[in-house]
Amino acid sequence: MKKELKHITVETLPNGYSLEIEGQAFMYHSIDKLIRGIALHLGLVIEEPLSQEYANNLIKALKDGYLLSRIRQENARLKRELKQLRKEVQKKETKKTI
């Protein structure tokens, strides 16, 4: 079964960048804003134009969610490592008392 692909065009213009998705065009004046637009319009499938404040808040929420996930993963890893170290210390203490 053939998957239908969206028609996406990114173009450099004299005053910025144009992102066109299925005929709907968005204009950006920096690479950072273009990348944010790609993340929002393609990644989150938001079809309408967004205010700068709303777009920034969405990107911040994505970053915060990612960072929170990474913090939780690191916390779980450190807990496993601590548990293992406690076992090793307990074994050494047991051997010393024997």
N, CA, C and O atoms as a GROMACS GRO file, in nm:
protein
  392
    1MET      N    1   0.083  -0.117   0.000
    1MET     CA    2   0.000   0.000   0.000
    1MET      C    3   0.088   0.124   0.000
    1MET      O    4   0.175   0.139   0.086
    2LYS      N    5   0.068   0.212  -0.094
    2LYS     CA    6   0.150   0.331  -0.107
    2LYS      C    7   0.098   0.441  -0.013
    2LYS      O    8  -0.020   0.473  -0.012
    3LYS      N    9   0.191   0.497   0.066
    3LYS     CA   10   0.156   0.604   0.159
    3LYS      C   11   0.157   0.737   0.084
    3LYS      O   12   0.251   0.766   0.010
    4GLU      N   13   0.054   0.816   0.104
    4GLU     CA   14   0.046   0.946   0.038
    4GLU      C   15   0.128   1.048   0.116
    4GLU      O   16   0.107   1.067   0.236
    5LEU      N   17   0.220   1.112   0.049
    5LEU     CA   18   0.309   1.209   0.112
    5LEU      C   19   0.255   1.350   0.097
    5LEU      O   20   0.194   1.383  -0.005
    6LYS      N   21   0.277   1.432   0.199
    6LYS     CA   22   0.239   1.573   0.192
    6LYS      C   23   0.337   1.646   0.101
    6LYS      O   24   0.455   1.614   0.096
    7HIS      N   25   0.285   1.744   0.031
    7HIS     CA   26   0.372   1.828  -0.052
    7HIS      C   27   0.424   1.942   0.035
    7HIS      O   28   0.348   2.027   0.079
    8ILE      N   29   0.558   1.942   0.058
    8ILE     CA   30   0.623   2.040   0.145
    8ILE      C   31   0.734   2.109   0.066
    8ILE      O   32   0.815   2.044   0.000
    9THR      N   33   0.736   2.242   0.075
    9THR     CA   34   0.840   2.319   0.008
    9THR      C   35   0.899   2.420   0.104
    9THR      O   36   0.825   2.492   0.172
   10VAL      N   37   1.031   2.426   0.112
   10VAL     CA   38   1.100   2.530   0.187
   10VAL      C   39   1.182   2.609   0.086
   10VAL      O   40   1.257   2.553   0.007
   11GLU      N   41   1.165   2.740   0.091
   11GLU     CA   42   1.232   2.823  -0.008
   11GLU      C   43   1.299   2.942   0.062
   11GLU      O   44   1.243   3.001   0.154
   12THR      N   45   1.420   2.974   0.015
   12THR     CA   46   1.489   3.093   0.064
   12THR      C   47   1.445   3.212  -0.020
   12THR      O   48   1.453   3.208  -0.143
   13LEU      N   49   1.400   3.317   0.047
   13LEU     CA   50   1.356   3.439  -0.019
   13LEU      C   51   1.451   3.552   0.018
   13LEU      O   52   1.531   3.536   0.110
   14PRO      N   53   1.443   3.666  -0.051
   14PRO     CA   54   1.534   3.777  -0.018
   14PRO      C   55   1.521   3.826   0.128
   14PRO      O   56   1.618   3.875   0.185
   15ASN      N   57   1.401   3.813   0.185
   15ASN     CA   58   1.382   3.866   0.321
   15ASN      C   59   1.352   3.757   0.425
   15ASN      O   60   1.306   3.789   0.534
   16GLY      N   61   1.378   3.630   0.393
   16GLY     CA   62   1.353   3.524   0.489
   16GLY      C   63   1.333   3.389   0.423
   16GLY      O   64   1.394   3.358   0.322
   17TYR      N   65   1.245   3.310   0.483
   17TYR     CA   66   1.221   3.173   0.436
   17TYR      C   67   1.071   3.149   0.425
   17TYR      O   68   0.992   3.200   0.504
   18SER      N   69   1.034   3.071   0.327
   18SER     CA   70   0.895   3.034   0.307
   18SER      C   71   0.881   2.884   0.328
   18SER      O   72   0.958   2.805   0.274
   19LEU      N   73   0.782   2.846   0.409
   19LEU     CA   74   0.747   2.706   0.430
   19LEU      C   75   0.608   2.688   0.373
   19LEU      O   76   0.514   2.756   0.415
   20GLU      N   77   0.594   2.599   0.277
   20GLU     CA   78   0.463   2.573   0.218
   20GLU      C   79   0.427   2.427   0.240
   20GLU      O   80   0.503   2.336   0.206
   21ILE      N   81   0.308   2.407   0.300
   21ILE     CA   82   0.258   2.272   0.328
   21ILE      C   83   0.123   2.259   0.261
   21ILE      O   84   0.026   2.325   0.299
   22GLU      N   85   0.117   2.172   0.162
   22GLU     CA   86  -0.010   2.148   0.092
   22GLU      C   87  -0.075   2.278   0.046
   22GLU      O   88  -0.197   2.294   0.056
   23GLY      N   89   0.006   2.371  -0.004
   23GLY     CA   90  -0.047   2.496  -0.059
   23GLY      C   91  -0.063   2.608   0.041
   23GLY      O   92  -0.091   2.721   0.002
   24GLN      N   93  -0.047   2.581   0.170
   24GLN     CA   94  -0.057   2.685   0.271
   24GLN      C   95   0.084   2.734   0.304
   24GLN      O   96   0.170   2.655   0.344
   25ALA      N   97   0.106   2.865   0.289
   25ALA     CA   98   0.241   2.920   0.304
   25ALA      C   99   0.257   2.992   0.438
   25ALA      O  100   0.165   3.057   0.487
   26PHE      N  101   0.378   2.978   0.494
   26PHE     CA  102   0.415   3.046   0.618
   26PHE      C  103   0.548   3.115   0.593
   26PHE      O  104   0.635   3.060   0.526
   27MET      N  105   0.565   3.236   0.648
   27MET     CA  106   0.686   3.315   0.626
   27MET      C  107   0.764   3.327   0.756
   27MET      O  108   0.707   3.353   0.862
   28TYR      N  109   0.897   3.309   0.747
   28TYR     CA  110   0.984   3.319   0.864
   28TYR      C  111   1.104   3.406   0.828
   28TYR      O  112   1.153   3.403   0.715
   29HIS      N  113   1.153   3.483   0.926
   29HIS     CA  114   1.264   3.576   0.900
   29HIS      C  115   1.396   3.529   0.958
   29HIS      O  116   1.496   3.602   0.953
   30SER      N  117   1.399   3.407   1.015
   30SER     CA  118   1.526   3.352   1.064
   30SER      C  119   1.517   3.199   1.056
   30SER      O  120   1.408   3.141   1.049
   31ILE      N  121   1.632   3.136   1.057
   31ILE     CA  122   1.637   2.990   1.053
   31ILE      C  123   1.573   2.932   1.179
   31ILE      O  124   1.502   2.832   1.172
   32ASP      N  125   1.598   2.995   1.295
   32ASP     CA  126   1.539   2.948   1.420
   32ASP      C  127   1.386   2.946   1.411
   32ASP      O  128   1.323   2.848   1.451
   33LYS      N  129   1.329   3.051   1.359
   33LYS     CA  130   1.183   3.058   1.346
   33LYS      C  131   1.131   2.960   1.240
   33LYS      O  132   1.022   2.906   1.255
   34LEU      N  133   1.209   2.937   1.135
   34LEU     CA  134   1.171   2.839   1.034
   34LEU      C  135   1.166   2.699   1.097
   34LEU      O  136   1.072   2.623   1.074
   35ILE      N  137   1.267   2.665   1.174
   35ILE     CA  138   1.271   2.534   1.239
   35ILE      C  139   1.155   2.519   1.337
   35ILE      O  140   1.093   2.413   1.345
   36ARG      N  141   1.124   2.625   1.411
   36ARG     CA  142   1.009   2.622   1.501
   36ARG      C  143   0.880   2.600   1.421
   36ARG      O  144   0.792   2.524   1.462
   37GLY      N  145   0.870   2.667   1.309
   37GLY     CA  146   0.751   2.652   1.224
   37GLY      C  147   0.737   2.510   1.173
   37GLY      O  148   0.626   2.456   1.170
   38ILE      N  149   0.847   2.449   1.133
   38ILE     CA  150   0.844   2.310   1.086
   38ILE      C  151   0.799   2.220   1.201
   38ILE      O  152   0.715   2.131   1.182
   39ALA      N  153   0.855   2.242   1.320
   39ALA     CA  154   0.817   2.159   1.436
   39ALA      C  155   0.669   2.174   1.468
   39ALA      O  156   0.602   2.074   1.496
   40LEU      N  157   0.618   2.295   1.463
   40LEU     CA  158   0.478   2.318   1.498
   40LEU      C  159   0.382   2.272   1.389
   40LEU      O  160   0.286   2.201   1.417
   41HIS      N  161   0.409   2.313   1.265
   41HIS     CA  162   0.314   2.286   1.157
   41HIS      C  163   0.322   2.144   1.104
   41HIS      O  164   0.220   2.086   1.066
   42LEU      N  165   0.442   2.087   1.102
   42LEU     CA  166   0.456   1.949   1.055
   42LEU      C  167   0.457   1.850   1.171
   42LEU      O  168   0.390   1.746   1.165
   43GLY      N  169   0.532   1.881   1.275
   43GLY     CA  170   0.544   1.789   1.388
   43GLY      C  171   0.417   1.778   1.469
   43GLY      O  172   0.376   1.668   1.505
   44LEU      N  173   0.355   1.892   1.498
   44LEU     CA  174   0.232   1.891   1.579
   44LEU      C  175   0.106   1.902   1.493
   44LEU      O  176  -0.005   1.900   1.546
   45VAL      N  177   0.124   1.912   1.363
   45VAL     CA  178   0.013   1.920   1.266
   45VAL      C  179  -0.082   2.034   1.301
   45VAL      O  180  -0.204   2.016   1.303
   46ILE      N  181  -0.026   2.150   1.328
   46ILE     CA  182  -0.106   2.270   1.350
   46ILE      C  183  -0.114   2.343   1.216
   46ILE      O  184  -0.012   2.384   1.162
   47GLU      N  185  -0.233   2.356   1.166
   47GLU     CA  186  -0.249   2.408   1.030
   47GLU      C  187  -0.262   2.559   1.021
   47GLU      O  188  -0.229   2.618   0.918
   48GLU      N  189  -0.310   2.624   1.127
   48GLU     CA  190  -0.332   2.768   1.120
   48GLU      C  191  -0.208   2.845   1.165
   48GLU      O  192  -0.126   2.791   1.240
   49PRO      N  193  -0.193   2.968   1.120
   49PRO     CA  194  -0.082   3.051   1.168
   49PRO      C  195  -0.097   3.075   1.318
   49PRO      O  196  -0.208   3.084   1.370
   50LEU      N  197   0.015   3.086   1.388
   50LEU     CA  198   0.014   3.106   1.533
   50LEU      C  199   0.079   3.238   1.569
   50LEU      O  200   0.169   3.286   1.499
   51SER      N  201   0.034   3.297   1.678
   51SER     CA  202   0.102   3.417   1.727
   51SER      C  203   0.240   3.376   1.776
   51SER      O  204   0.262   3.260   1.812
   52GLN      N  205   0.332   3.470   1.776
   52GLN     CA  206   0.470   3.441   1.820
   52GLN      C  207   0.471   3.391   1.964
   52GLN      O  208   0.543   3.297   1.997
   53GLU      N  209   0.391   3.454   2.050
   53GLU     CA  210   0.385   3.415   2.191
   53GLU      C  211   0.333   3.272   2.207
   53GLU      O  212   0.390   3.194   2.283
   54TYR      N  213   0.227   3.239   2.135
   54TYR     CA  214   0.169   3.105   2.145
   54TYR      C  215   0.268   3.000   2.093
   54TYR      O  216   0.285   2.894   2.154
   55ALA      N  217   0.332   3.030   1.980
   55ALA     CA  218   0.431   2.938   1.923
   55ALA      C  219   0.547   2.916   2.021
   55ALA      O  220   0.592   2.803   2.040
   56ASN      N  221   0.594   3.024   2.082
   56ASN     CA  222   0.704   3.012   2.179
   56ASN      C  223   0.662   2.929   2.300
   56ASN      O  224   0.741   2.849   2.351
   57ASN      N  225   0.539   2.948   2.346
   57ASN     CA  226   0.490   2.870   2.460
   57ASN      C  227   0.479   2.721   2.426
   57ASN      O  228   0.509   2.637   2.510
   58LEU      N  229   0.436   2.689   2.304
   58LEU     CA  230   0.429   2.549   2.263
   58LEU      C  231   0.568   2.485   2.258
   58LEU      O  232   0.588   2.374   2.307
   59ILE      N  233   0.663   2.557   2.201
   59ILE     CA  234   0.800   2.505   2.193
   59ILE      C  235   0.857   2.488   2.334
   59ILE      O  236   0.922   2.387   2.362
   60LYS      N  237   0.833   2.584   2.422
   60LYS     CA  238   0.881   2.573   2.560
   60LYS      C  239   0.819   2.452   2.629
   60LYS      O  240   0.888   2.380   2.701
   61ALA      N  241   0.691   2.429   2.607
   61ALA     CA  242   0.624   2.312   2.667
   61ALA      C  243   0.685   2.183   2.615
   61ALA      O  244   0.703   2.088   2.691
   62LEU      N  245   0.717   2.179   2.485
   62LEU     CA  246   0.781   2.059   2.429
   62LEU      C  247   0.918   2.036   2.492
   62LEU      O  248   0.951   1.923   2.529
   63LYS      N  249   0.996   2.142   2.505
   63LYS     CA  250   1.129   2.130   2.564
   63LYS      C  251   1.118   2.087   2.710
   63LYS      O  252   1.192   1.998   2.754
   64ASP      N  253   1.026   2.150   2.785
   64ASP     CA  254   1.010   2.117   2.926
   64ASP      C  255   0.968   1.971   2.944
   64ASP      O  256   1.016   1.903   3.034
   65GLY      N  257   0.878   1.925   2.858
   65GLY     CA  258   0.835   1.785   2.865
   65GLY      C  259   0.949   1.690   2.835
   65GLY      O  260   0.963   1.587   2.900
   66TYR      N  261   1.031   1.725   2.738
   66TYR     CA  262   1.147   1.643   2.704
   66TYR      C  263   1.246   1.641   2.821
   66TYR      O  264   1.296   1.536   2.859
   67LEU      N  265   1.272   1.758   2.876
   67LEU     CA  266   1.367   1.765   2.987
   67LEU      C  267   1.316   1.690   3.109
   67LEU      O  268   1.393   1.622   3.176
   68LEU      N  269   1.187   1.701   3.136
   68LEU     CA  270   1.129   1.628   3.249
   68LEU      C  271   1.144   1.478   3.228
   68LEU      O  272   1.174   1.404   3.322
   69SER      N  273   1.121   1.433   3.106
   69SER     CA  274   1.137   1.291   3.075
   69SER      C  275   1.281   1.248   3.097
   69SER      O  276   1.306   1.142   3.154
   70ARG      N  277   1.375   1.327   3.052
   70ARG     CA  278   1.518   1.295   3.070
   70ARG      C  279   1.556   1.293   3.218
   70ARG      O  280   1.633   1.207   3.261
   71ILE      N  281   1.502   1.387   3.295
   71ILE     CA  282   1.530   1.392   3.438
   71ILE      C  283   1.477   1.266   3.506
   71ILE      O  284   1.544   1.208   3.591
   72ARG      N  285   1.357   1.224   3.469
   72ARG     CA  286   1.300   1.103   3.527
   72ARG      C  287   1.384   0.980   3.492
   72ARG      O  288   1.406   0.893   3.576
   73GLN      N  289   1.429   0.972   3.367
   73GLN     CA  290   1.513   0.860   3.326
   73GLN      C  291   1.644   0.858   3.406
   73GLN      O  292   1.687   0.752   3.452
   74GLU      N  293   1.706   0.973   3.421
   74GLU     CA  294   1.831   0.982   3.495
   74GLU      C  295   1.809   0.949   3.642
   74GLU      O  296   1.892   0.882   3.704
   75ASN      N  297   1.699   0.994   3.698
   75ASN     CA  298   1.666   0.964   3.836
   75ASN      C  299   1.651   0.813   3.857
   75ASN      O  300   1.702   0.757   3.954
   76ALA      N  301   1.582   0.747   3.766
   76ALA     CA  302   1.563   0.602   3.775
   76ALA      C  303   1.698   0.531   3.764
   76ALA      O  304   1.723   0.434   3.837
   77ARG      N  305   1.785   0.577   3.674
   77ARG     CA  306   1.918   0.517   3.660
   77ARG      C  307   2.000   0.534   3.787
   77ARG      O  308   2.066   0.440   3.831
   78LEU      N  309   1.995   0.652   3.846
   78LEU     CA  310   2.070   0.677   3.968
   78LEU      C  311   2.017   0.594   4.085
   78LEU      O  312   2.095   0.547   4.168
   79LYS      N  313   1.887   0.575   4.092
   79LYS     CA  314   1.829   0.490   4.196
   79LYS      C  315   1.877   0.346   4.182
   79LYS      O  316   1.909   0.282   4.282
   80ARG      N  317   1.881   0.295   4.057
   80ARG     CA  318   1.931   0.158   4.035
   80ARG      C  319   2.077   0.148   4.076
   80ARG      O  320   2.118   0.050   4.139
   81GLU      N  321   2.157   0.249   4.040
   81GLU     CA  322   2.299   0.249   4.074
   81GLU      C  323   2.317   0.254   4.226
   81GLU      O  324   2.403   0.185   4.281
   82LEU      N  325   2.239   0.336   4.294
   82LEU     CA  326   2.247   0.346   4.439
   82LEU      C  327   2.211   0.213   4.506
   82LEU      O  328   2.277   0.171   4.601
   83LYS      N  329   2.108   0.149   4.456
   83LYS     CA  330   2.066   0.020   4.509
   83LYS      C  331   2.179  -0.083   4.496
   83LYS      O  332   2.207  -0.158   4.589
   84GLN      N  333   2.243  -0.084   4.378
   84GLN     CA  334   2.354  -0.176   4.354
   84GLN      C  335   2.472  -0.145   4.446
   84GLN      O  336   2.533  -0.237   4.499
   85LEU      N  337   2.505  -0.019   4.465
   85LEU     CA  338   2.616   0.020   4.552
   85LEU      C  339   2.587  -0.018   4.697
   85LEU      O  340   2.677  -0.061   4.769
   86ARG      N  341   2.463  -0.002   4.741
   86ARG     CA  342   2.426  -0.041   4.877
   86ARG      C  343   2.444  -0.192   4.897
   86ARG      O  344   2.491  -0.236   5.002
   87LYS      N  345   2.406  -0.269   4.795
   87LYS     CA  346   2.424  -0.415   4.802
   87LYS      C  347   2.572  -0.449   4.816
   87LYS      O  348   2.609  -0.535   4.896
   88GLU      N  349   2.657  -0.383   4.738
   88GLU     CA  350   2.801  -0.409   4.742
   88GLU      C  351   2.858  -0.373   4.879
   88GLU      O  352   2.941  -0.447   4.933
   89VAL      N  353   2.814  -0.260   4.935
   89VAL     CA  354   2.863  -0.218   5.067
   89VAL      C  355   2.818  -0.319   5.171
   89VAL      O  356   2.895  -0.356   5.260
   90GLN      N  357   2.695  -0.364   5.163
   90GLN     CA  358   2.642  -0.462   5.258
   90GLN      C  359   2.721  -0.593   5.250
   90GLN      O  360   2.750  -0.654   5.353
   91LYS      N  361   2.756  -0.637   5.129
   91LYS     CA  362   2.836  -0.759   5.113
   91LYS      C  363   2.973  -0.743   5.178
   91LYS      O  364   3.022  -0.834   5.244
   92LYS      N  365   3.036  -0.627   5.158
   92LYS     CA  366   3.170  -0.602   5.216
   92LYS      C  367   3.163  -0.599   5.368
   92LYS      O  368   3.251  -0.652   5.437
   93GLU      N  369   3.057  -0.537   5.421
   93GLU     CA  370   3.043  -0.530   5.567
   93GLU      C  371   3.019  -0.670   5.624
   93GLU      O  372   3.070  -0.702   5.732
   94THR      N  373   2.942  -0.753   5.554
   94THR     CA  374   2.914  -0.888   5.597
   94THR      C  375   3.043  -0.970   5.600
   94THR      O  376   3.064  -1.046   5.694
   95LYS      N  377   3.128  -0.955   5.500
   95LYS     CA  378   3.255  -1.027   5.493
   95LYS      C  379   3.348  -0.983   5.607
   95LYS      O  380   3.422  -1.066   5.661
   96LYS      N  381   3.347  -0.856   5.643
   96LYS     CA  382   3.434  -0.805   5.749
   96LYS      C  383   3.394  -0.862   5.885
   96LYS      O  384   3.481  -0.887   5.969
   97THR      N  385   3.267  -0.884   5.907
   97THR     CA  386   3.222  -0.933   6.037
   97THR      C  387   3.241  -1.083   6.052
   97THR      O  388   3.235  -1.135   6.164
   98ILE      N  389   3.264  -1.151   5.944
   98ILE     CA  390   3.282  -1.298   5.949
   98ILE      C  391   3.421  -1.334   5.986
   98ILE      O  392   3.454  -1.453   5.995
   0.00000   0.00000   0.00000
